[in-house]
């Protein structure tokens, strides 16, 4: 499981390991930072640990769809990657709690129609994610969700391609 996707919580967990080691002279493996980070995430959101594992699995599955669709490694240090992960966290919460948003549907539909013509491949990748989520989680993505996925995918892919070409 990719606990490191929770960068802030993982950093806090690492600091906790360093404090434990300096205070009690007890060395703990790197894996312990992951377990601590999971507990921090569950405390932040009031979730059960199993829910956080499912959330993380969904984020990882979506990341894999994007990486395989574009045949590219994403630059995990980039701001665009972090923004994408943040978007996927909130998206995953909605999917796992079955909370669709219907605000501004008409505006988003028009905007999606315009953007999908310019960003064909990110749009097609977003449709693959839509299909995956609908099959696995029985959650229907609306145009707003597709639009935001398309935008984030486009940004993270563009930045990663630029970094690979350097």
DSSP file (Angstrom, degrees, kcal/mol; ACC not computed):
  #  RESIDUE AA STRUCTURE BP1 BP2  ACC     N-H-->O    O-->H-N    N-H-->O    O-->H-N    TCO  KAPPA ALPHA  PHI   PSI    X-CA   Y-CA   Z-CA
    1    1 A X              0   0    0      0, 0.0     2,-1.5     0, 0.0     3,-0.2   0.000 360.0 360.0 360.0 141.9    0.0    0.0    0.0
    2    2 A X    >   +     0   0    0      1,-0.2     3,-1.5    54,-0.1     4,-0.2  -0.570 360.0 158.7 -91.2  73.3    1.2    3.5   -0.9
    3    3 A X  G >   +     0   0    0     -2,-1.5     3,-2.4     1,-0.3    -1,-0.2   0.779  64.7  76.0 -65.8 -26.0    1.0    5.2    2.5
    4    4 A X  G 3  S+     0   0    0      1,-0.3    -1,-0.3    -3,-0.2     6,-0.1   0.630  74.1  80.2 -64.1 -11.2    3.5    7.8    1.3
    5    5 A X  G <  S+     0   0    0     -3,-1.5     2,-1.3     1,-0.2    -1,-0.3   0.742  81.2  68.2 -65.6 -21.4    0.7    9.3   -0.7
    6    6 A X  S <> S+     0   0    0     -3,-2.4     4,-3.0     1,-0.2     5,-0.3  -0.613  71.9 171.1 -93.9  72.3   -0.3   10.9    2.6
    7    7 A X  H  >  +     0   0    0     -2,-1.3     4,-2.3     1,-0.2    -1,-0.2   0.873  69.9  46.3 -57.1 -46.8    2.8   13.1    2.5
    8    8 A X  H  > S+     0   0    0      1,-0.2     4,-2.0     2,-0.2    -1,-0.2   0.938 117.1  43.6 -63.7 -46.8    1.9   15.3    5.5
    9    9 A X  H  > S+     0   0    0      1,-0.2     4,-2.3     2,-0.2    -2,-0.2   0.869 113.2  52.4 -66.7 -36.8    0.9   12.4    7.7
   10   10 A X  H  X S+     0   0    0     -4,-3.0     4,-2.2     2,-0.2    -1,-0.2   0.883 108.1  51.1 -67.3 -38.5    3.9   10.4    6.7
   11   11 A X  H  X S+     0   0    0     -4,-2.3     4,-2.2    -5,-0.3    -2,-0.2   0.920 110.6  48.7 -64.1 -43.5    6.2   13.2    7.5
   12   12 A X  H  X S+     0   0    0     -4,-2.0     4,-2.2     1,-0.2    -2,-0.2   0.908 110.0  52.5 -61.3 -42.3    4.6   13.5   11.0
   13   13 A X  H  X S+     0   0    0     -4,-2.3     4,-2.2     1,-0.2    -1,-0.2   0.891 108.3  50.7 -62.3 -40.0    5.0    9.7   11.4
   14   14 A X  H  X S+     0   0    0     -4,-2.2     4,-2.3     2,-0.2    -1,-0.2   0.904 108.8  51.1 -64.3 -41.2    8.7    9.9   10.6
   15   15 A X  H  X S+     0   0    0     -4,-2.2     4,-2.3     1,-0.2    -1,-0.2   0.884 108.4  53.1 -62.4 -37.6    9.2   12.7   13.1
   16   16 A X  H  X S+     0   0    0     -4,-2.2     4,-2.6     2,-0.2    -2,-0.2   0.916 108.0  50.0 -64.2 -42.6    7.4   10.5   15.7
   17   17 A X  H  X S+     0   0    0     -4,-2.2     4,-2.4     1,-0.2    -2,-0.2   0.911 110.5  49.9 -61.4 -42.1    9.8    7.6   14.9
   18   18 A X  H  X S+     0   0    0     -4,-2.3     4,-2.5     2,-0.2    -1,-0.2   0.902 111.3  49.0 -63.4 -40.4   12.8   10.0   15.3
   19   19 A X  H  X S+     0   0    0     -4,-2.3     4,-2.7     2,-0.2     5,-0.3   0.916 110.9  49.7 -65.0 -43.2   11.4   11.2   18.6
   20   20 A X  H  X S+     0   0    0     -4,-2.6     4,-2.6     1,-0.2     6,-0.7   0.914 112.3  48.5 -61.4 -42.2   10.9    7.7   19.9
   21   21 A X  H  X S+     0   0    0     -4,-2.4     4,-1.6     4,-0.2    -2,-0.2   0.922 115.1  43.2 -66.0 -43.1   14.4    6.7   18.9
   22   22 A X  H  < S+     0   0    0     -4,-2.5    -2,-0.2    -5,-0.2    -1,-0.2   0.867 120.6  40.9 -72.8 -33.9   16.0    9.8   20.6
   23   23 A X  H  < S+     0   0    0     -4,-2.7    -2,-0.2    -5,-0.2    -3,-0.2   0.888 133.6  17.7 -79.0 -40.0   13.9    9.5   23.7
   24   24 A X  H  < S-     0   0    0     -4,-2.6    -3,-0.2    -5,-0.3    -2,-0.2   0.400  93.3-123.5-117.7   1.2   13.9    5.8   24.3
   25   25 A X     <  +     0   0    0     -4,-1.6     2,-0.6    -5,-0.3    -4,-0.2   0.871  64.7 140.6  54.6  38.9   16.8    4.6   22.1
   26   26 A X        -     0   0    0     -6,-0.7     2,-0.5    -9,-0.1    -1,-0.2  -0.960  41.5-152.0-113.5 120.8   14.4    2.3   20.3
   27   27 A X        -     0   0    0     -2,-0.6     2,-0.4    -3,-0.1    -9,-0.1  -0.800  12.9-168.1 -94.2 130.9   14.9    1.9   16.6
   28   28 A X        -     0   0    0     -2,-0.5     5,-0.1   -11,-0.1    -7,-0.0  -0.900  24.2-106.3-117.3 147.9   11.8    1.1   14.6
   29   29 A X    >>  -     0   0    0     -2,-0.4     3,-1.3     1,-0.1     4,-0.5  -0.200  32.5-106.5 -66.5 161.3   11.6    0.0   10.9
   30   30 A X  H >> S+     0   0    0      1,-0.3     3,-1.1     2,-0.2     4,-1.0   0.806 116.1  69.1 -56.6 -33.3   10.5    2.3    8.2
   31   31 A X  H 3> S+     0   0    0      1,-0.3     4,-1.8     2,-0.2     3,-0.3   0.827  88.2  64.7 -58.0 -32.1    7.2    0.3    8.0
   32   32 A X  H <> S+     0   0    0     -3,-1.3     4,-2.6     1,-0.2    -1,-0.3   0.849  94.4  58.8 -62.5 -33.5    6.2    1.7   11.4
   33   33 A X  H <X S+     0   0    0     -3,-1.1     4,-2.6    -4,-0.5    -1,-0.2   0.897 104.8  51.6 -61.4 -38.7    6.1    5.2    9.9
   34   34 A X  H  X S+     0   0    0     -4,-1.0     4,-2.2    -3,-0.3    -2,-0.2   0.914 109.7  48.0 -63.8 -43.2    3.5    3.9    7.5
   35   35 A X  H  X S+     0   0    0     -4,-1.8     4,-1.9     2,-0.2    -2,-0.2   0.908 112.7  48.4 -65.0 -41.3    1.4    2.4   10.3
   36   36 A X  H  X S+     0   0    0     -4,-2.6     4,-2.1     2,-0.2    -2,-0.2   0.921 110.0  52.6 -63.4 -43.1    1.6    5.6   12.3
   37   37 A X  H  X S+     0   0    0     -4,-2.6     4,-2.6     1,-0.2    -2,-0.2   0.901 107.0  52.7 -60.0 -41.4    0.6    7.6    9.2
   38   38 A X  H  X S+     0   0    0     -4,-2.2     4,-2.5     1,-0.2    -1,-0.2   0.913 109.2  49.2 -61.0 -42.2   -2.5    5.4    8.6
   39   39 A X  H  X S+     0   0    0     -4,-1.9     4,-2.1     2,-0.2    -1,-0.2   0.871 110.0  51.2 -66.3 -35.7   -3.6    6.0   12.2
   40   40 A X  H  X S+     0   0    0     -4,-2.1     4,-2.5     2,-0.2    -2,-0.2   0.935 110.6  49.0 -64.8 -45.4   -3.1    9.7   11.8
   41   41 A X  H  X S+     0   0    0     -4,-2.6     4,-1.9     1,-0.2     6,-0.3   0.918 111.4  49.0 -60.6 -43.9   -5.2    9.7    8.6
   42   42 A X  H  X>S+     0   0    0     -4,-2.5     4,-1.4     1,-0.2     5,-1.1   0.890 111.9  49.2 -65.0 -37.3   -8.0    7.7   10.4
   43   43 A X  H  <5S+     0   0    0     -4,-2.1    -1,-0.2     1,-0.2    -2,-0.2   0.889 109.5  52.6 -67.8 -37.9   -8.0   10.1   13.3
   44   44 A X  H  <5S+     0   0    0     -4,-2.5    -2,-0.2     1,-0.2    -1,-0.2   0.886 122.7  28.0 -63.2 -39.3   -8.2   13.1   11.0
   45   45 A X  H  <5S-     0   0    0     -4,-1.9    -1,-0.2    -5,-0.2    -2,-0.2   0.441 101.8-121.1-107.7  -1.0  -11.2   11.8    9.1
   46   46 A X  T  <5 +     0   0    0     -4,-1.4    -3,-0.2     1,-0.2    -4,-0.1   0.764  65.7 141.6  68.2  23.5  -12.9    9.7   11.8
   47   47 A X      < -     0   0    0     -5,-1.1     2,-0.2    -6,-0.3    -1,-0.2  -0.429  55.5-108.8 -91.6 168.5  -12.6    6.6    9.5
   48   48 A X     >  -     0   0    0     -2,-0.1     4,-1.6     1,-0.1     3,-0.5  -0.628  33.3-111.6 -87.9 157.4  -11.8    3.0   10.4
   49   49 A X  H  > S+     0   0    0      1,-0.2     4,-2.3    -2,-0.2     5,-0.2   0.890 118.8  57.0 -57.8 -40.4   -8.4    1.7    9.3
   50   50 A X  H  > S+     0   0    0      1,-0.2     4,-2.2     2,-0.2    -1,-0.2   0.867 104.1  53.4 -60.2 -35.7  -10.1   -0.6    6.7
   51   51 A X  H  > S+     0   0    0     -3,-0.5     4,-2.6     2,-0.2    -1,-0.2   0.887 108.0  49.7 -65.8 -38.6  -11.7    2.5    5.1
   52   52 A X  H  X S+     0   0    0     -4,-1.6     4,-2.8     2,-0.2    -2,-0.2   0.890 109.4  51.7 -68.3 -38.8   -8.3    4.2    4.8
   53   53 A X  H  X S+     0   0    0     -4,-2.3     4,-2.5     2,-0.2    -2,-0.2   0.927 111.9  46.5 -61.7 -43.5   -6.9    1.0    3.2
   54   54 A X  H  X S+     0   0    0     -4,-2.2     4,-2.4     2,-0.2    -2,-0.2   0.908 112.5  50.6 -65.0 -41.7   -9.7    1.0    0.7
   55   55 A X  H  X S+     0   0    0     -4,-2.6     4,-2.2     1,-0.2    -2,-0.2   0.927 112.4  46.4 -59.8 -46.7   -9.3    4.7    0.0
   56   56 A X  H  X S+     0   0    0     -4,-2.8     4,-2.6     1,-0.2    -2,-0.2   0.881 110.4  53.2 -65.7 -38.9   -5.6    4.2   -0.6
   57   57 A X  H  X S+     0   0    0     -4,-2.5     4,-2.7     2,-0.2    -1,-0.2   0.915 108.9  49.4 -62.4 -42.9   -6.2    1.2   -2.8
   58   58 A X  H  X S+     0   0    0     -4,-2.4     4,-2.4     2,-0.2    -2,-0.2   0.926 111.3  48.7 -63.0 -44.9   -8.6    3.3   -4.9
   59   59 A X  H  X S+     0   0    0     -4,-2.2     4,-2.5     1,-0.2    -2,-0.2   0.930 112.9  48.2 -59.7 -45.5   -6.1    6.1   -5.3
   60   60 A X  H  X S+     0   0    0     -4,-2.6     4,-2.3     1,-0.2    -2,-0.2   0.902 110.2  51.6 -63.1 -42.0   -3.4    3.6   -6.2
   61   61 A X  H  X S+     0   0    0     -4,-2.7     4,-2.0     2,-0.2    -1,-0.2   0.911 111.3  47.2 -61.7 -42.8   -5.7    1.9   -8.8
   62   62 A X  H  X S+     0   0    0     -4,-2.4     4,-2.2     2,-0.2    -2,-0.2   0.915 110.6  51.9 -66.3 -42.7   -6.5    5.3  -10.4
   63   63 A X  H  X S+     0   0    0     -4,-2.5     4,-2.8     1,-0.2    -1,-0.2   0.903 109.2  51.1 -58.7 -40.8   -2.8    6.3  -10.5
   64   64 A X  H  X S+     0   0    0     -4,-2.3     4,-2.8     2,-0.2     5,-0.3   0.891 106.6  53.6 -65.0 -39.6   -2.0    3.0  -12.2
   65   65 A X  H  X S+     0   0    0     -4,-2.0     4,-2.4     2,-0.2    -1,-0.2   0.938 112.2  45.1 -58.4 -46.6   -4.7    3.6  -14.8
   66   66 A X  H  X S+     0   0    0     -4,-2.2     4,-2.2     2,-0.2    -2,-0.2   0.935 114.3  47.9 -63.9 -47.0   -3.2    6.9  -15.6
   67   67 A X  H  X>S+     0   0    0     -4,-2.8     5,-1.7     1,-0.2     4,-1.0   0.915 116.9  42.0 -62.6 -43.1    0.4    5.6  -15.7
   68   68 A X  H  <5S+     0   0    0     -4,-2.8    -1,-0.2     2,-0.2    -2,-0.2   0.865 111.8  54.6 -74.1 -34.8   -0.5    2.6  -17.9
   69   69 A X  H  <5S+     0   0    0     -4,-2.4    -2,-0.2    -5,-0.3    -1,-0.2   0.933 122.0  29.2 -62.2 -44.9   -2.7    4.6  -20.2
   70   70 A X  H  <5S-     0   0    0     -4,-2.2    -1,-0.2    -5,-0.2    -2,-0.2   0.506 101.3-131.5 -94.1  -5.2    0.0    7.2  -20.9
   71   71 A X  T  <5 +     0   0    0     -4,-1.0     2,-0.3     1,-0.2    -3,-0.2   0.958  65.6 122.6  51.7  56.1    2.9    4.7  -20.4
   72   72 A X      < -     0   0    0     -5,-1.7     2,-0.5    -6,-0.1    -1,-0.2  -0.992  64.6-124.6-146.2 148.3    4.7    7.2  -18.2
   73   73 A X        -     0   0    0     -2,-0.3     2,-0.3    87,-0.1    91,-0.1  -0.829  34.1-129.8 -91.2 134.1    6.1    7.4  -14.7
   74   74 A X        -     0   0    0     -2,-0.5     2,-1.1     1,-0.1    83,-0.1  -0.636  16.2-118.3 -86.6 141.9    4.6   10.3  -12.7
   75   75 A X    >   -     0   0    0     81,-0.3     3,-1.7    -2,-0.3     6,-0.3  -0.678  25.5-167.4 -81.2 101.2    6.9   12.7  -10.9
   76   76 A X  T 3  S+     0   0    0     -2,-1.1    -1,-0.2     1,-0.3    -2,-0.0   0.606  82.2  60.7 -68.6 -11.6    5.8   12.3   -7.3
   77   77 A X  T 3  S+     0   0    0      4,-0.1    -1,-0.3    -3,-0.0    -2,-0.1   0.597  84.1 103.9 -88.7 -11.4    7.8   15.3   -6.2
   78   78 A X  S <> S-     0   0    0     -3,-1.7     4,-2.0     1,-0.1     5,-0.1  -0.335  75.6-129.2 -76.9 153.0    5.8   17.7   -8.5
   79   79 A X  H  > S+     0   0    0      1,-0.2     4,-2.5     2,-0.2     5,-0.2   0.869 110.6  56.5 -62.4 -38.1    3.2   20.1   -7.3
   80   80 A X  H  > S+     0   0    0      1,-0.2     4,-2.3     2,-0.2    76,-0.2   0.881 106.1  50.1 -64.1 -37.8    0.8   18.8  -10.0
   81   81 A X  H  > S+     0   0    0     -6,-0.3     4,-2.7     2,-0.2    -1,-0.2   0.935 111.0  48.6 -64.6 -45.9    1.2   15.3   -8.7
   82   82 A X  H  X S+     0   0    0     -4,-2.0     4,-2.4     1,-0.2    -2,-0.2   0.891 111.7  49.8 -62.5 -39.3    0.5   16.4   -5.1
   83   83 A X  H  X S+     0   0    0     -4,-2.5     4,-2.7     2,-0.2    -1,-0.2   0.908 110.6  50.4 -63.8 -41.4   -2.6   18.3   -6.4
   84   84 A X  H  X S+     0   0    0     -4,-2.3     4,-2.7     2,-0.2    -2,-0.2   0.926 110.7  48.6 -62.9 -45.3   -3.7   15.2   -8.2
   85   85 A X  H  X S+     0   0    0     -4,-2.7     4,-2.2     2,-0.2    -2,-0.2   0.915 111.2  50.6 -60.9 -43.3   -3.3   13.0   -5.1
   86   86 A X  H  X S+     0   0    0     -4,-2.4     4,-1.9     2,-0.2     5,-0.2   0.929 111.2  48.3 -61.0 -45.2   -5.3   15.6   -3.1
   87   87 A X  H  X S+     0   0    0     -4,-2.7     4,-2.8     1,-0.2    -2,-0.2   0.925 110.9  51.3 -59.8 -43.9   -8.0   15.6   -5.7
   88   88 A X  H  X S+     0   0    0     -4,-2.7     4,-2.9     1,-0.2    -1,-0.2   0.832 105.0  56.7 -65.8 -31.9   -8.1   11.8   -5.7
   89   89 A X  H  X S+     0   0    0     -4,-2.2     4,-2.1     2,-0.2    -1,-0.2   0.963 113.2  39.3 -61.6 -50.3   -8.4   11.7   -1.9
   90   90 A X  H  X S+     0   0    0     -4,-1.9     4,-2.0     2,-0.2    -2,-0.2   0.900 116.3  51.8 -67.3 -39.7  -11.5   13.8   -1.9
   91   91 A X  H  X S+     0   0    0     -4,-2.8     4,-2.6    -5,-0.2    -1,-0.2   0.931 109.6  50.2 -59.1 -46.1  -12.8   12.0   -5.0
   92   92 A X  H  X S+     0   0    0     -4,-2.9     4,-3.0     1,-0.2     5,-0.2   0.872 106.7  54.5 -63.6 -38.2  -12.2    8.6   -3.3
   93   93 A X  H  X S+     0   0    0     -4,-2.1     4,-1.5     2,-0.2    -1,-0.2   0.919 110.4  47.0 -59.8 -42.5  -14.1    9.8   -0.2
   94   94 A X  H  X>S+     0   0    0     -4,-2.0     5,-2.2     2,-0.2     4,-0.7   0.925 113.7  47.7 -65.3 -43.2  -17.1   10.6   -2.4
   95   95 A X  H ><5S+     0   0    0     -4,-2.6     3,-0.8     1,-0.2    -2,-0.2   0.944 114.3  45.3 -62.3 -47.7  -16.9    7.3   -4.2
   96   96 A X  H 3<5S+     0   0    0     -4,-3.0    -1,-0.2     1,-0.2    -2,-0.2   0.710 120.3  40.0 -73.5 -19.2  -16.6    5.3   -1.1
   97   97 A X  H 3<5S-     0   0    0     -4,-1.5    -1,-0.2    -5,-0.2    -2,-0.2   0.379 107.1-126.2-106.5   2.9  -19.4    7.2    0.7
   98   98 A X  T <<5 +     0   0    0     -3,-0.8     2,-0.8    -4,-0.7    -3,-0.2   0.877  55.2 151.2  56.7  44.3  -21.5    7.4   -2.5
   99   99 A X      < -     0   0    0     -5,-2.2     2,-0.2    -6,-0.2    -1,-0.2  -0.849  23.8-171.1-109.8  97.5  -21.9   11.2   -2.4
  100  100 A X        -     0   0    0     -2,-0.8     2,-0.5    -3,-0.1    41,-0.1  -0.585  16.2-136.8 -81.8 148.0  -22.3   12.6   -5.8
  101  101 A X        +     0   0    0     -2,-0.2    43,-0.2     1,-0.1    44,-0.2  -0.923  21.9 177.6-105.6 130.2  -22.2   16.4   -6.3
  102  102 A X    >   +     0   0    0     -2,-0.5     3,-1.0    42,-0.1     2,-0.1   0.229  34.9 130.4-114.6  12.0  -24.8   17.9   -8.6
  103  103 A X  T 3  S-     0   0    0      1,-0.2     5,-0.1     2,-0.1    -2,-0.1  -0.419  79.7  -0.9 -69.2 140.9  -23.9   21.6   -8.2
  104  104 A X  T 3> S+     0   0    0     -2,-0.1     4,-2.3     1,-0.1    -1,-0.2   0.794  79.4 158.8  54.9  34.9  -23.5   23.6  -11.3
  105  105 A X  H <>  +     0   0    0     -3,-1.0     4,-2.3     1,-0.2     5,-0.1   0.888  68.8  49.3 -57.6 -43.8  -24.2   20.6  -13.6
  106  106 A X  H  > S+     0   0    0      1,-0.2     4,-1.9     2,-0.2    -1,-0.2   0.922 111.8  47.5 -66.6 -43.7  -25.1   22.7  -16.6
  107  107 A X  H  > S+     0   0    0      1,-0.2     4,-2.2     2,-0.2    -1,-0.2   0.922 113.1  49.1 -60.4 -44.5  -22.1   24.9  -16.5
  108  108 A X  H  X S+     0   0    0     -4,-2.3     4,-3.1     1,-0.2     5,-0.2   0.878 106.5  56.1 -65.9 -38.4  -19.8   21.9  -16.0
  109  109 A X  H  X S+     0   0    0     -4,-2.3     4,-2.1    -5,-0.2    -1,-0.2   0.938 110.1  44.9 -59.6 -46.3  -21.4   20.1  -19.0
  110  110 A X  H  X S+     0   0    0     -4,-1.9     4,-1.7     1,-0.2    -2,-0.2   0.916 114.6  48.6 -63.1 -43.5  -20.6   23.0  -21.3
  111  111 A X  H  X S+     0   0    0     -4,-2.2     4,-2.6     1,-0.2     5,-0.2   0.901 109.7  52.0 -65.1 -41.3  -17.1   23.3  -19.9
  112  112 A X  H  X S+     0   0    0     -4,-3.1     4,-2.8     1,-0.2     5,-0.2   0.918 106.6  54.1 -61.0 -43.0  -16.5   19.6  -20.3
  113  113 A X  H  X S+     0   0    0     -4,-2.1     4,-0.7    -5,-0.2    -1,-0.2   0.885 112.8  43.6 -59.4 -39.0  -17.6   19.7  -23.9
  114  114 A X  H  X S+     0   0    0     -4,-1.7     4,-0.8     2,-0.2     3,-0.4   0.936 117.5  43.3 -71.3 -47.7  -15.1   22.4  -24.7
  115  115 A X  H >X S+     0   0    0     -4,-2.6     4,-2.4     1,-0.2     3,-0.6   0.859 105.3  60.7 -71.9 -36.7  -12.1   21.0  -22.8
  116  116 A X  H 3< S+     0   0    0     -4,-2.8    -1,-0.2     1,-0.2     7,-0.2   0.786 100.0  57.6 -66.3 -24.4  -12.5   17.4  -23.9
  117  117 A X  H 3< S+     0   0    0     -4,-0.7     3,-0.4    -3,-0.4    -1,-0.2   0.857 112.7  39.1 -71.3 -34.1  -12.0   18.4  -27.5
  118  118 A X  H << S+     0   0    0     -4,-0.8     2,-0.6    -3,-0.6    -2,-0.2   0.844 122.4  41.3 -82.7 -34.8   -8.6   20.0  -26.7
  119  119 A X     X  +     0   0    0     -4,-2.4     4,-1.9     1,-0.2    -1,-0.2  -0.610  68.9 157.8-115.1  69.0   -7.5   17.3  -24.3
  120  120 A X  H  > S+     0   0    0     -2,-0.6     4,-2.7    -3,-0.4     5,-0.2   0.933  70.9  46.0 -62.8 -51.4   -8.6   14.1  -26.0
  121  121 A X  H  > S+     0   0    0      1,-0.2     4,-2.5     2,-0.2     5,-0.2   0.925 112.9  48.1 -65.9 -45.0   -6.2   11.6  -24.3
  122  122 A X  H  > S+     0   0    0      1,-0.2     4,-2.4     2,-0.2    -1,-0.2   0.893 113.0  51.3 -59.8 -35.4   -6.7   12.9  -20.8
  123  123 A X  H  X S+     0   0    0     -4,-1.9     4,-2.0     2,-0.2    -2,-0.2   0.933 109.9  47.9 -64.7 -45.4  -10.5   12.8  -21.4
  124  124 A X  H  X S+     0   0    0     -4,-2.7     4,-1.5     1,-0.2    -2,-0.2   0.869 111.5  50.9 -64.4 -35.5  -10.2    9.2  -22.7
  125  125 A X  H  X S+     0   0    0     -4,-2.5     4,-2.1     2,-0.2    -1,-0.2   0.910 107.7  52.7 -65.4 -42.2   -8.2    8.3  -19.6
  126  126 A X  H  X S+     0   0    0     -4,-2.4     4,-2.5     1,-0.2    -2,-0.2   0.866 106.7  53.7 -60.8 -35.9  -10.8    9.9  -17.4
  127  127 A X  H  X S+     0   0    0     -4,-2.0     4,-2.5     2,-0.2    -1,-0.2   0.851 105.6  53.0 -67.5 -33.7  -13.4    7.7  -19.1
  128  128 A X  H  X S+     0   0    0     -4,-1.5     4,-2.4     2,-0.2    -2,-0.2   0.907 110.6  47.2 -64.8 -41.0  -11.3    4.6  -18.3
  129  129 A X  H  X S+     0   0    0     -4,-2.1     4,-2.9     2,-0.2     5,-0.3   0.917 110.4  53.2 -64.5 -42.7  -11.3    5.7  -14.6
  130  130 A X  H  X S+     0   0    0     -4,-2.5     4,-2.6     1,-0.2    -2,-0.2   0.933 110.5  46.6 -56.2 -48.6  -15.1    6.3  -14.9
  131  131 A X  H  X S+     0   0    0     -4,-2.5     4,-2.3     2,-0.2     5,-0.2   0.914 113.1  49.3 -62.2 -44.5  -15.6    2.8  -16.2
  132  132 A X  H  X S+     0   0    0     -4,-2.4     4,-2.9     2,-0.2     5,-0.3   0.940 113.4  45.5 -59.8 -49.1  -13.4    1.3  -13.5
  133  133 A X  H  X>S+     0   0    0     -4,-2.9     4,-2.6     1,-0.2     6,-0.9   0.901 113.0  50.2 -64.9 -41.5  -15.1    3.2  -10.6
  134  134 A X  H  X5S+     0   0    0     -4,-2.6     4,-0.9    -5,-0.3    -1,-0.2   0.896 115.8  42.5 -65.1 -39.2  -18.6    2.4  -11.9
  135  135 A X  H  <5S+     0   0    0     -4,-2.3    -2,-0.2    -5,-0.2    -1,-0.2   0.932 123.7  34.5 -72.1 -45.9  -17.7   -1.3  -12.3
  136  136 A X  H  <5S+     0   0    0     -4,-2.9    -3,-0.2    -5,-0.2    -2,-0.2   0.889 135.3  20.3 -78.6 -39.6  -15.9   -1.8   -9.0
  137  137 A X  H  <5S-     0   0    0     -4,-2.6    -3,-0.2    -5,-0.3    -2,-0.1   0.451  90.6-127.5-114.3  -2.4  -17.7    0.6   -6.7
  138  138 A X     << +     0   0    0     -4,-0.9     2,-0.5    -5,-0.5    -4,-0.2   0.874  61.8 142.0  54.7  39.3  -21.1    1.1   -8.5
  139  139 A X        -     0   0    0     -6,-0.9     2,-0.6    -9,-0.1    -1,-0.2  -0.957  46.4-141.3-113.3 124.4  -20.6    4.9   -8.3
  140  140 A X        -     0   0    0     -2,-0.5     2,-0.4    -3,-0.1    -9,-0.1  -0.767  13.0-142.8 -91.6 119.1  -21.7    6.9  -11.3
  141  141 A X        -     0   0    0     -2,-0.6     2,-0.1   -11,-0.2   -41,-0.0  -0.649  14.0-149.4 -80.1 132.2  -19.4    9.7  -12.2
  142  142 A X     >  -     0   0    0     -2,-0.4     4,-2.0   -41,-0.1     3,-0.2  -0.389  34.2 -93.1 -90.6 176.9  -21.1   12.9  -13.3
  143  143 A X  H  > S+     0   0    0      1,-0.2     4,-2.7     2,-0.2     5,-0.2   0.832 123.9  58.7 -61.4 -32.8  -19.6   15.4  -15.8
  144  144 A X  H  > S+     0   0    0      2,-0.2     4,-2.4   -43,-0.2    -1,-0.2   0.930 106.6  47.0 -63.1 -45.1  -18.2   17.5  -13.0
  145  145 A X  H  > S+     0   0    0     -3,-0.2     4,-2.4     1,-0.2    -2,-0.2   0.917 113.6  48.6 -62.3 -43.3  -16.1   14.6  -11.7
  146  146 A X  H  X S+     0   0    0     -4,-2.0     4,-2.9     2,-0.2    -2,-0.2   0.907 109.8  52.9 -63.6 -41.8  -14.9   13.7  -15.2
  147  147 A X  H  X S+     0   0    0     -4,-2.7     4,-2.4     2,-0.2    -2,-0.2   0.938 111.1  45.0 -59.4 -49.0  -14.0   17.4  -15.8
  148  148 A X  H  X S+     0   0    0     -4,-2.4     4,-2.4     2,-0.2     5,-0.2   0.896 113.6  49.8 -66.6 -38.9  -11.9   17.6  -12.7
  149  149 A X  H  X S+     0   0    0     -4,-2.4     4,-3.1    -5,-0.2     5,-0.3   0.946 110.4  51.3 -60.2 -47.3  -10.2   14.3  -13.4
  150  150 A X  H  X S+     0   0    0     -4,-2.9     4,-2.6     1,-0.2    -2,-0.2   0.915 110.8  47.9 -55.8 -47.0   -9.4   15.4  -16.9
  151  151 A X  H  X S+     0   0    0     -4,-2.4     4,-2.1     2,-0.2    -1,-0.2   0.936 115.2  43.7 -62.6 -47.9   -7.9   18.7  -15.7
  152  152 A X  H  X S+     0   0    0     -4,-2.4     4,-2.6     2,-0.2     5,-0.3   0.905 114.1  50.0 -67.2 -40.6   -5.7   17.0  -13.1
  153  153 A X  H  X S+     0   0    0     -4,-3.1     4,-2.5    -5,-0.2     5,-0.3   0.939 110.2  51.2 -61.4 -46.0   -4.7   14.2  -15.4
  154  154 A X  H  X S+     0   0    0     -4,-2.6     4,-2.3    -5,-0.3    -2,-0.2   0.915 113.0  45.1 -57.6 -45.4   -3.7   16.7  -18.1
  155  155 A X  H  X S+     0   0    0     -4,-2.1     4,-2.4     2,-0.2     5,-0.2   0.934 114.6  45.7 -66.9 -47.1   -1.6   18.7  -15.7
  156  156 A X  H  X S+     0   0    0     -4,-2.6     4,-2.1   -76,-0.2   -81,-0.3   0.873 115.4  47.6 -68.4 -35.6    0.2   15.8  -14.1
  157  157 A X  H  X S+     0   0    0     -4,-2.5     4,-2.7    -5,-0.3     5,-0.2   0.930 111.6  49.8 -69.6 -45.5    0.9   14.1  -17.5
  158  158 A X  H  X S+     0   0    0     -4,-2.3     4,-2.0    -5,-0.3    -2,-0.2   0.931 114.0  45.2 -58.9 -46.5    2.2   17.3  -19.1
  159  159 A X  H  X S+     0   0    0     -4,-2.4     4,-2.3     1,-0.2    -1,-0.2   0.916 113.2  50.2 -64.8 -42.9    4.5   18.1  -16.2
  160  160 A X  H  X S+     0   0    0     -4,-2.1     4,-2.2    -5,-0.2    -2,-0.2   0.890 109.9  50.6 -65.0 -38.8    5.8   14.4  -16.1
  161  161 A X  H  X S+     0   0    0     -4,-2.7     4,-1.6     2,-0.2    -1,-0.2   0.906 110.0  50.3 -64.8 -40.4    6.5   14.4  -19.8
  162  162 A X  H  < S+     0   0    0     -4,-2.0     4,-0.5    -5,-0.2    -2,-0.2   0.902 111.1  48.5 -63.4 -40.3    8.4   17.7  -19.5
  163  163 A X  H >< S+     0   0    0     -4,-2.3     3,-0.8     1,-0.2    -1,-0.2   0.879 109.9  52.0 -67.7 -37.6   10.5   16.2  -16.6
  164  164 A X  H 3< S+     0   0    0     -4,-2.2    -1,-0.2     1,-0.2    -2,-0.2   0.817 106.4  54.3 -68.2 -29.7   11.2   13.0  -18.6
  165  165 A X  T 3<        0   0    0     -4,-1.6    -1,-0.2     1,-0.2    -2,-0.2   0.555 360.0 360.0 -83.3  -6.7   12.4   15.0  -21.6
  166  166 A X    <         0   0    0     -3,-0.8    -1,-0.2    -4,-0.5    -2,-0.1   0.473 360.0 360.0 -77.8 360.0   15.0   17.0  -19.5
